[in-house]
Amino acid sequence: MPGRCAISRLKSNPACAASLFALVLSLGGCTVGPDFAKPRVSLPDQWLSGSDPRLATETAADASWWKVFDDPTLDRLIELAHRQNLSLQIAGLRIAEARAQFGFATGRQFPQVQEAFAGATAIGLSSHTANVVGFDRHFLTYQLGFDAVWELDFWGKYRRGVNAEATNLLATVADYYSALVSLTAEVARTYVGIRTYEVLIDLAVANARVQQEGLDIARSRFQNGATSELDPTQAAILLESTKASIPQLQLQLQQAQNALSTLLGQTPGAVDSMLAGPKEIPRAPTKVAIGVPADVLRRRPDVRSAELYAASQCARIGVAKADLYPSLSVAGAIGLQASTAANAASHNLFSTHSLFYAVGPQINWPFLNYGRLQNAVRIQDARFQQLLVSYRDTVLKAAQEVEDALTGFLNSENALVFERNAVTAAQKSVELSLVAYREGATDFQRVLDAQRSLLQQQDELAQTNSSVTTSLIALYKALGGGWEVRRDQPFVQEGMQKEMRARTNWGDLLSEPRSPETKDQQAGKR
């Protein structure tokens, strides 16, 4: 019971004890350690490709950017992923943990040791004990009371700790939204991959039919003695090669479908019924809103998270520095004490004469541990500097991701025009070569070359079409869009809340986003 170890026991002067307590309280108010200042990172005013007429820099990307593809199946998949993805649920649970950690740090500002005590002790003294003549050698003592020790926050140690955990909580919220951005983009990218494999399979099947027609013509001409056996043999090789590519594409399609099921928090095969729509690659809009580079700093949750983690670590420097200075505590105890000894003033534990108390200040200064404590400060400072550099790195990488996605999107669109022309020409070439071969005006090698070229050009067109869409998805992810749609939604699903509340009293820590959390995200957007 540390309260009974106080330096002073002021039983005889309650007014003096109260005055001393007030004096000690008035000493609080200093705060050691640096205050956080947001790191500065310069970005250009415009993107490198910002002048392209297909881009709109005067407006930022839409929060629900996936709706620009006008694909109801994609909309449904993203909605389900937001509600069911397991990795996102883990990110939400980390917020609940951070809220509890913040509450724990807040509680440390109040008396750190609080103990109620009660007990009864039987005492038997030796008859050889000095001065025992005339006293009871066998008696009982009773105690009932309360102890407390309060380390005053003179150097701001606990205030800095609260600030660190509050900022860490906001960073955890930003991490959740960053996971939401990544999840949305990954679902869209996987969905585009599925549609691309479906298109490639259909192209392979269609080309197999054309190649089968060429094989039939070659066999007919061979049977009629118009050509050698080489022609149908070569036609059969091309046909079987095309057919062999179909199982490989089906394998990749199934793997992509399984990956999508996992993203939706479901077992393989669960999404098959949702993919029954048209087998088409989602098309990009004719004009894309991207905003300006400064929007990246305002919208991307991972940039905000990097800043908040640096701010949290900055506060921890102050916590470590406070240990370099003397700590001032107030220790006290109050309670009732009585004894059955014959010379005791009262045998009644609840008598007013049984009251006792003790209060007084304590000063602790571990000056012999100075080297250890100073190195603890250096550790926190080095971590802070790492996070400052990490913040700048995050911003620069974000800008790079936008520029890379912009380049990929615009150049893929340019290539798409040429790929369409190439496919049109390849289709015409196949038609002409078959007619010429049927009439004996050319050899079968021309037909084989034309059919190979057609399949290749059609595959490249589909891949380029897919590249346009996936590059746009990467662009929207790099711009940090998509998290706003879940801003007012609970971080922990209702069913999981019930499960957790059945085990532990969570109070309101599992509720919807709180005011400081939503205000921080709104501030991050401005």
Secondary structure, 3 states (H helix, E strand, C coil): CHHHHCCCCCCCCHHHHHHHHHHHHHCCCCCCCCCCCCCCCCCCCCCCCCCCCCEECCCCCCCCHHHHHCCHHHHHHHHHHHHHCHHHHHHHHHHHHHHHHHHHHHHCCCCCEEEEEEEEEEEECCCCCCCCCCCCCEEEEEEEEEEEEEECCCCCHHHHHHHHHHHHHHHHHHHHHHHHHHHHHHHHHHHHHHHHHHHHHHHHHHHHHHHHHHHHHHHHHHHCCCCCCHHHHHHHHHHHHHHHHHHHHHHHHHHHHHHHHHHCCCCCCCCHHHHCCCCCCCCCCCCEECCCCHHHHHHCHHHHHHHHHHHHHHHHHHHHHHCCCCEEEEEEEEEEEEECCCCCCCCCCCCHHHEEEEEEEEEECCHHHHHHHHHHHHHHHHHHHHHHHHHHHHHHHHHHHHHHHHHHHHHHHHHHHHHHHHHHHHHHHHHHHHHHHHCCCCCHHHHHHHHHHHHHHHHHHHHHHHHHHHHHHHHHHHCCCCHHHHCCCCCCCHHHHHHHHHHCCCCCCCCCCCHHHHHHHHHHHC
